[in-house]
Amino acid sequence: MQNKGFTLIEAMLCLAILAILTSIAAPSFSQWQQRAVMKRATEQLFKQLAFTRQQAISTQKPITLCASIDGSSCSKSKNWTGLKRLAFFDENRNLTLDNNETAFIKNTALDQNIELFWRAFGNKSYIRWQPSGLTDYQSGNFTFCPSNKIQSNIQQIILNANGRAYFATDKNNDGIVENSQGKNVQCK
């Protein structure tokens, strides 16, 4: 009667091959996973920017979007990492959600492995849309930096002078998105 199992050597050889394949695949899977997290965070903010702009147009009221520590007033920091996002009808322009003003976006901060920076013309830490959909001369960009600083995972949303947002793209196909000047986006 013939035995139909593996020998110890064959089993160890299979395990060795499996270990090698796993060690090759794990870093690329990890990078793919980080890229997916970055993409999801970028898309979430992009939708909020478009929604906020549309709310300003449809309600014919000025709307402010900012980072907030307490959920009721805007932070003065352009580093939005770990801060909540707050969008509200800021009719008196004091960057604080007053009792007579309505907030329509009040959400939690991004994944803790992502840093978010807002850089704007005029050096403001917030964005304000007018009822026309235009901003207060606040073109700029949001840069999403992964904690592992892998440049190919960096994402950026660019806000143009008309208050419309668009995604930075990799036009030269080097694996890194370019900013509005055509230069590779970098994290500090």
N, C-alpha and C positions, 0 to 999 in steps of 0.2 A: 504494500500500500504506500502510495506516494504522498508526502506531506505537501499541502498547498499554502503555506504561510511564507512570511519573509524571514530571512536570516537576520541576525543582529546587525551584521555589517550592512546589509541592504537597508534596513530601517534607519541606521545612523547616517547613511549616505543621503537618504531622502530628507531627513531632518536637517542635515547640513545644507542641502540645496534650498530647502524651504527657508532657512535662516538667512542665507545669502540673498534670496529674492526679496524677503521682507525688509532687510536692511537697505536694499536698493530702492524699494517702493515707498518706504515710510517717509523720507524727506519730501518727496514730490507730493505725496498725499497730504502731508502737513501744510505744504505751501499752497496746494489747491484749496484746502479747508480755510486757510487764512484769507486767500483771495475771495472765496465765497462770502466770508464774514464781512470783508471790506466792501464788496459789491452790494450786499444787502443793506449795510449802513448808508452807503452813498445813495442808493435808490430811495431809502426812507426819507432822507433829508431832501432829496430832489423833489419828491412828491409833496413834502411840506412846503417847500419854496413855491411850487406851482399853485398849491391850494391857497396859500397865504396871499399871493398876488391876485388870484382870482377872487378871493373874498374882498379885497380892497376895491376891486373893480365893481363887483356886483352889489356891495353895500354902499359904495361911494363914501367910504370912511378911510382915514389913514390907519394903517396897521403896522405895528412894530413886531419884528421877530428878533429874539435875543437869547443869549445864554443866561441862566438864572441859577443862583445858589439856593434861594428860598422859595422859588416858584411864584413870587409876586413882584419882584423888581429885577431889572436888568443888571447883569454884571458888567463891570468896566473892562474886563479882560477880553482880549481877542483870542485867547486860548480857551476853547469851549470844552476841553477834555474833562470828562467827569461831571459836567454841568447839565442841568435839565434845559430843555428848550421851551421857550414861552412865546406865544404869539397872541397879541391882544389889540383891541381897538384903543390906541393911545391918543385920544383926542386932545388932551392937554400937553402932549409931547414931553412928559416928565419921566419916561422910562420906568414907570411904576404902575402896576395894575391897581387902580383905585376902585373903590366900592361901586362906582357908577359905570365902570368899564368892563367889557366882557372878554374873557380869554377863550380862545377856541383851540389852541394847542398848548397843552401842558403835559409834557411827557418826561420819561426818565432819560438818563444819560445813555450814551453809546456803550457798547461792549467795552469792558475795562482794558482790552488789549488794543484799543484804537485811540489815537490822539487826534483831535480835531482843532484846526486853526482857521480862523476867519481873517482874511487880509483884505482891506477895502480902501478905495480911494477916499481920502478925507480922514483916514485913520480912525474910523468909528467902530465901536465894538458891537453894533447892532445894525439891522437893516430896517428901513422904514419905506413902505410902499404908499404912494399917493393914490387917490381914487382913480386916477388915470391908468394905474398899473406901473407907472414909472417910479423909480426910487429917488431918494433925495441925493442924486449924484453919487451913488454908492456902488459903482461897479467894483467887482472884486472876485475873490475865490475862496472856497472852502477846500482845505487840503486834509485828507484822511491819511494819517501815518500809522502803519502797523507797528506794534511794539517790537517786532523782530527787525525792523528797519530795512526789510528786503525791498529794494527800489521798484521791482516789477509789481509789487502789491499795492503801491501808493495809488490813491484815487484822488480826483479833484473835480469839483463842480465849479463852473465859472458863471458868474452873474454879470450879464452885460448891462450897458447903460440904460437899456429899456426895461430893466427889471426882470428879464427872462433868464432862466438858468439853462445851462447845457453841460454835458459831461465832457471833460477833457478826454482826448483820444490819442492813440499812438499812431500818428500819421507816418512816421518814418519806419515803422515795424521793427523797432529795436527792443520791444517788450516793455517800454516805459512810456507812460502818457506824457504829453506835452502841454504846457500852459498856453495862455492866450498869445504869448510872444513866440511860441514855437520851440521853447526850451524844455528840456526834461524836468518834470516836477521833482522836487527834492524835499526831504524832511530835514529839519535842523537837528 
